[in-house]
């Protein structure tokens, strides 16, 4: 997990529980883990948010997915 890595948001965890998102969102990591263990991501809409690493799915490191 490095700054600049692309991730898929697959679920959101709130104080009321966790739920799956209706559609997957792709985001980029802009800050690594803070004291609470969360990462900051930048969404395509320009919104930045702190999320738990369990809420994301990481793309493979070989970057072949960009050619598909």
C-alpha positions, -999 to 999 in steps of 0.1 A, spaced: 0 0 0 17 31 -13 7 66 -22 -6 67 -57 -19 31 -57 -54 26 -71 -80 8 -51 -116 -3 -54 -141 7 -28 -163 -23 -21 -179 -16 12 -185 12 37 -183 9 74 -203 33 95 -212 36 132 -244 18 123 -227 -12 106 -213 -21 73 -229 -23 39 -219 -31 3 -218 -2 -21 -243 -4 -50 -215 2 -75 -177 -1 -72 -158 31 -70 -121 35 -79 -100 57 -58 -63 66 -54 -44 65 -21 -32 100 -12 -21 95 24 -10 63 42 -23 51 75 -28 75 103 -29 69 140 -63 53 137 -51 29 110 -71 46 82 -60 56 47 -70 87 28 -83 82 -7 -92 106 -35 -123 97 -54 -129 106 -91 -154 132 -80 -126 151 -62 -138 141 -27 -112 129 -2 -121 106 26 -105 85 54 -114 49 51 -103 16 68 -81 -6 46 -106 -34 50 -131 -14 29 -109 -15 -2 -97 -41 -26 -62 -35 -40 -53 -38 -77 -25 -63 -86 10 -48 -86 19 -60 -121 -3 -33 -137 -14 -55 -165 -50 -46 -157 -43 -12 -174 -40 -30 -207 -73 -48 -204 
